[in-house]
C-alpha cells in the first residue's frame, strides 16, 4: 500500500483533470465506432481490453518501465533512446501528434510546478520531442513511486480515457461505462505481473503489431465527422 504522499501523487496523475489533453483523444476508438466494429457495451469492452493486452502490454508499458529506470539513473542516453523508439513506433500522424502534445504538456506542467531538482528538470528539458510515456515516467519517478505504482497509474489513465471516449461516442450510459471500467481494471494486476516477468526474463521482443488499429487511425485522419483528435 503506497504511503499518503505517493497515493496523492498517483491520484493526481491519474485524474482526468490533469491538464494535458487526454480527453481530446480516442486512440482509434472513434474510427472503430464509425465503421461499426464497436457499437455497444460488450464490443466497447472487448475493443479496449484487446488493445490493452495485445498492444499496450507488448510495447508501450514495457517502454514506460525502461524510461522510468532511465530517470532513476539520470541516464539521458537510455531515456532518449526509448523516447525516440516509442515515437518512431507510432504508425500514423495522429498517434505521433498525440503522444508529443500530451508529453510536452505534462513535461511543461512538471517544470511549472517545479517537480524535481534543478538537475532533474534540466534533464527533462533536454529530452527532444518528449513523448507521453517519457514525461509520465518522469512525473512518477520524481514523486517516489515504485515502477509498479507508476505503471498502474499510467494504465489506469489510459483505460479511463478509453471508457470516457466510449461513453461519449458509442454512446454508453453511466452505469454501462462503470461496469466496463471495473471489468477491465480487474485484469490489470495479472497483466502487470506478466509485463514485469517479460522485462526480467527478456523472453519476448517488444512489438507494436496491430494492423487493424493502424488502418483505423489512418482512416480517422480524414473521417468526415468526429469528436476526437485521434
Secondary structure, DSSP 8 states (H G I E B T S, - for coil): ---HHHHHHHHHHH-TTSTT-GGG--TTHHHHHHTTS--SHHHHHHHHHHHIIIIIIIIIHHHHHHHHHHHHTT-HHHHHHHHHHHHHH--SHHHHHHHHHHHHHHHHHHHHTT-S-HHHHHHHHH-TT--HHHHHHHHHHHTT--HHHHHHHHHHHHHHHHHHHHHHHTT--HHHHHHHHHHHHTTHHHHHHHHHHHHHHT-S------HHHHHHHHHHTT-SS-SS--
